[in-house]
Amino acid sequence: MTHAQTIEPAHTRPAPTGRPGVPFGRQLRAELRKLTDTRAGKWLLIAIFAATPLVVAGVLLIADPKNLTYGQLVNYTQSPERILLPIIGILTVTSEWSQRTGLITFTLEPNRRRVLVAKLSATLVVGAMVILVGFGSAAIGNLLGIALRNGAGSWAFGVAGYRDIAVVLIVGLLQGLAYGMALLATAVAVVFFYVVPNLSNLLFSSVSGLKDLAPWLDLDNAQAPLYLHQVSGRQWLEFLTASLIWVVLPGVIGVVRVLRTEVKSS
């Protein structure tokens, strides 16, 4: 009589259904590095950081001493930042498609939402650095104005001044990011960013019947009170409405497009 030996099946661990994503800190550092790895991004940042002190130096040379105040210098330093900073937002997104690196990025991190959050965070970090450089350059310029040209040297600016300038610059940066996501092509996004809002401003300024609607529908008009640092509740509402049209709406369209666009290797 033989006895059959029964072998119990081994209990195997279920195969993992997914893999852990790239740690967010590492992903953020990668996105920050991308902003300086490309020739365009590197020279753009150099241009921004160089233009701000150059503007301060120019103001110190030609401005009337009574106009050499901290507030005036901030107004001058934010001008090149307002023009160039949005391009950083555009390049943050479009470089993935224009340089064909999107396939690598989305292979290493398939969750595109996490990639977009990292890009947004990297853009805001760089934007905050640029804004701080602007405020710091204005402070140094004010001290030099007092010492070298007997400038007025007023430091009156206030929390509202910092808030309003920072809001204008950050909104411009986010607008560039939104257009970059929506269009996914650097040249097209840059042209669209600078041409279309200017056409809108021209339309609302030249057509008398639309002037009352301009603060609600045109972002440049809505931002104007922020430069005076005396913004009423109604003006904040106008600014919010215009920002929804020119920043949030393109941003939503851009997010949908990034999440659904097929990434090609060639």
C-alpha positions in Angstrom: 0.0 0.0 0.0 1.5 3.2 -1.1 0.8 6.6 0.4 0.5 9.6 -2.0 2.3 12.6 -0.7 0.3 15.8 -0.9 2.2 19.0 -1.4 0.5 22.1 -0.2 0.7 24.9 -2.7 3.1 27.6 -1.6 1.5 30.9 -0.6 2.8 33.5 -3.0 2.8 37.2 -2.4 0.5 38.9 -4.8 2.2 40.8 -7.5 2.3 44.6 -6.9 -0.3 46.4 -8.8 1.9 49.5 -9.1 5.2 51.0 -8.2 6.0 53.9 -6.0 6.3 57.2 -7.7 9.4 59.4 -7.8 9.7 61.3 -4.5 8.3 64.8 -4.9 11.5 66.5 -3.6 13.5 64.7 -6.2 11.0 65.6 -8.9 11.0 69.3 -7.9 14.8 69.4 -8.0 14.7 67.8 -11.5 12.2 70.5 -12.7 14.4 73.3 -11.2 17.4 71.8 -13.0 15.6 71.7 -16.3 15.1 75.5 -16.1 18.9 76.0 -16.1 20.0 73.0 -18.2 18.7 74.4 -21.5 20.4 77.2 -23.2 17.1 79.2 -23.4 16.3 78.8 -19.8 19.8 79.6 -18.6 20.2 82.8 -20.6 16.7 83.9 -19.7 17.5 83.6 -16.0 20.8 85.4 -16.5 18.9 88.2 -18.4 16.4 88.6 -15.6 18.9 88.6 -12.8 21.2 91.0 -14.7 18.5 93.3 -16.0 17.2 94.2 -12.5 20.5 95.7 -11.1 21.2 97.3 -14.5 17.8 99.1 -14.3 18.7 100.3 -10.8 22.1 101.6 -12.0 20.4 103.4 -14.9 17.9 105.1 -12.6 20.6 106.2 -10.3 22.4 107.9 -13.2 19.5 109.7 -14.8 16.7 110.1 -12.3 16.1 113.3 -10.3 17.3 112.9 -6.7 13.9 113.7 -5.4 12.6 110.6 -7.2 15.2 108.3 -5.8 13.0 106.5 -3.3 12.5 102.8 -2.5 9.0 102.8 -4.0 10.1 104.3 -7.3 13.0 101.9 -7.6 10.7 98.9 -7.0 8.4 100.2 -9.8 11.4 100.4 -12.1 12.9 97.0 -11.2 9.6 95.1 -11.6 9.3 96.3 -15.3 11.9 93.8 -16.8 10.7 91.1 -14.4 7.1 91.6 -15.6 8.2 91.3 -19.2 10.5 88.3 -18.9 9.2 86.3 -15.9 6.2 84.8 -17.8 8.6 83.2 -20.3 10.0 81.1 -17.5 6.4 79.7 -17.0 6.1 79.0 -20.7 9.5 77.2 -20.9 8.8 75.1 -17.9 6.1 73.2 -19.8 6.9 73.6 -23.5 10.5 72.4 -23.2 9.2 68.9 -22.6 7.6 68.9 -26.1 9.9 71.1 -28.0 13.0 69.1 -26.9 11.3 65.7 -27.0 12.0 65.0 -23.3 8.4 64.4 -22.4 8.6 60.7 -23.1 11.4 60.3 -20.5 9.6 62.5 -18.0 6.3 60.7 -18.2 8.0 57.3 -18.3 9.8 58.0 -15.0 6.7 59.5 -13.5 3.5 58.3 -15.3 1.3 60.4 -13.1 1.2 63.6 -15.1 -0.6 65.4 -12.4 2.4 65.0 -10.1 4.6 66.2 -12.9 2.5 69.3 -13.3 2.5 70.0 -9.6 6.3 69.8 -9.6 6.5 72.2 -12.6 4.2 74.6 -10.9 6.2 74.5 -7.7 9.5 74.9 -9.5 8.1 77.9 -11.4 6.9 79.5 -8.2 10.3 79.0 -6.5 12.1 80.7 -9.3 9.5 83.4 -9.4 9.9 84.1 -5.7 13.7 84.3 -6.1 13.3 86.8 -8.9 10.9 88.9 -6.9 13.2 88.9 -3.9 16.1 90.0 -6.2 14.0 92.9 -7.4 13.1 94.1 -3.9 16.7 93.6 -2.7 18.1 95.5 -5.7 15.7 98.4 -5.1 16.8 98.6 -1.4 20.5 98.7 -2.4 19.7 101.3 -5.1 18.0 103.4 -2.5 21.0 103.3 -0.2 23.3 104.2 -3.1 21.0 107.0 -4.1 21.2 108.5 -0.6 25.0 108.1 -0.5 26.0 109.1 -4.1 23.3 111.5 -5.2 21.7 112.8 -2.1 18.4 111.1 -3.0 15.2 111.5 -1.2 15.7 108.0 0.2 12.2 107.5 1.4 11.5 103.9 2.5 7.7 104.3 2.5 6.2 101.3 0.7 4.2 99.2 3.1 2.9 95.7 3.2 0.3 96.6 0.5 3.2 97.6 -1.9 5.0 94.2 -1.5 1.7 92.4 -1.8 0.5 94.1 -4.9 3.8 93.9 -6.8 4.2 90.2 -5.9 0.6 89.5 -7.0 1.2 91.2 -10.4 4.4 89.3 -11.0 3.1 85.9 -9.8 -0.1 86.2 -11.9 2.0 87.0 -15.0 4.2 84.0 -14.2 1.2 81.7 -13.9 -0.3 83.2 -17.1 2.8 82.1 -18.9 2.6 78.7 -17.4 -1.1 78.4 -18.5 -0.3 79.4 -22.0 2.6 77.0 -22.2 0.3 74.1 -21.1 -2.5 75.1 -23.5 -0.3 75.5 -26.6 2.7 73.2 -25.9 5.0 75.1 -28.3 7.4 77.8 -27.1 7.3 80.2 -30.0 3.5 80.0 -30.3 3.0 80.5 -26.6 5.4 83.5 -26.4 3.7 85.2 -29.4 0.2 84.5 -28.0 1.2 85.8 -24.5 2.5 89.1 -25.8 0.2 89.8 -28.8 -3.3 88.7 -27.8 -3.5 90.6 -24.4 -2.1 93.7 -26.1 -4.8 93.4 -28.8 -7.4 93.0 -26.0 -6.1 96.1 -24.2 -6.2 98.1 -27.5 -9.7 97.0 -28.2 -11.1 98.0 -24.8 -9.2 101.3 -24.8 -10.2 102.4 -28.3 -13.9 101.3 -28.3 -15.8 103.7 -26.1 -18.7 101.3 -25.6 -16.3 98.7 -24.0 -14.4 101.0 -21.7 -16.7 100.3 -18.7 -16.2 96.6 -19.2 -12.4 96.9 -19.5 -11.5 96.4 -15.8 -13.6 93.3 -15.7 -12.5 91.6 -18.9 -9.0 93.0 -19.7 -6.2 91.9 -17.3 -3.9 95.0 -17.9 -6.8 97.3 -17.0 -7.6 95.2 -14.0 -4.0 95.3 -12.8 -3.6 99.1 -13.0 -4.9 99.8 -9.4 -2.3 97.4 -8.0 0.5 99.7 -9.0 -1.0 102.5 -6.9 -1.3 100.1 -3.9 -4.7 101.4 -3.0 -7.1 98.6 -4.2 -10.7 98.7 -3.3 -12.9 95.7 -2.8 -14.6 96.2 -6.2 -11.1 96.5 -7.9 -10.0 93.2 -6.3 -13.2 91.6 -7.7 -12.4 93.1 -11.2 -8.9 91.7 -11.0 -10.1 88.3 -9.9 -12.6 88.2 -12.8 -10.0 89.2 -15.4 -7.6 86.7 -13.9 -10.2 83.9 -14.3 -10.5 84.7 -18.0 -6.8 85.2 -18.8 -5.1 82.8 -16.4 -7.4 80.2 -14.9 -9.3 79.4 -18.0 -6.2 78.8 -20.2 -4.7 76.9 -17.2 -7.7 74.5 -17.1 -7.5 74.0 -20.8 -3.8 73.5 -20.5 -4.0 70.9 -17.8 -6.6 68.9 -19.8 -4.3 69.0 -22.8 -1.2 68.0 -21.0 -3.0 65.0 -19.4 -4.5 63.8 -22.7 -1.8 64.7 -25.3 0.1 61.8 -26.6 3.9 62.1 -26.1 5.9 61.2 -29.2 9.5 60.2 -29.2 10.3 61.8 -32.6 
